[in-house]
């Protein structure tokens, strides 16, 4: 079963990317590697909307 969850993204991602959408995407995907089993669906404001697999 898949569940949607939201992860608050740190401000440094947006500061470092300086509005560049491709850079935001790269930084978010790199940051989310620490969340095992989470797959980013989209970024909304400062949240990563993710899908997780639960048993």
Helices and strands as residue ranges (DSSP letters): E 2-8, H 11-17, H 21-31, G 32-34, E 38-44, E 47-53
